Amino acid sequence: MLEMKAAGWTHIALRGRLDPKTLSVWRRILLRIGAWTDKDHEARREELEGFDFMDQAAIAPIVEWVKTRTPSSVQTSA
């Protein structure tokens, strides 16, 4: 799990889903431009074809992270 702390906030990056067929023409063009400039072959393929990382295993680390926090350690802004 990637965890970054800055200014009292915790950021945990979660992967998601990209289905290019659901995007506007303009956004698909931007993805193609991004894919042309990306040197990572796998990332290039994902930008052009889409990806789906929405599964229980992907969110398991954040579920465990949340379970370790007590209600007193969670702060909300009003």
Stockholm file with secondary structure:
# STOCKHOLM 1.0

chainA/1-78         MLEMKAAGWTHIALRGRLDPKTLSVWRRILLRIGAWTDKDHEARREELEGFDFMDQAAIAPIVEWVKTRTPSSVQTSA
#=GR chainA/1-78 SS CCEEEETTEEEECCCCEECGGGSCHHHHHHHHHHHHHCCCHHHHHHHHHCEECCSHHHHHHHHHHHHTCCGGGCCCCC
#=GC SS_cons        CCEEEETTEEEECCCCEECGGGSCHHHHHHHHHHHHHCCCHHHHHHHHHCEECCSHHHHHHHHHHHHTCCGGGCCCCC
//
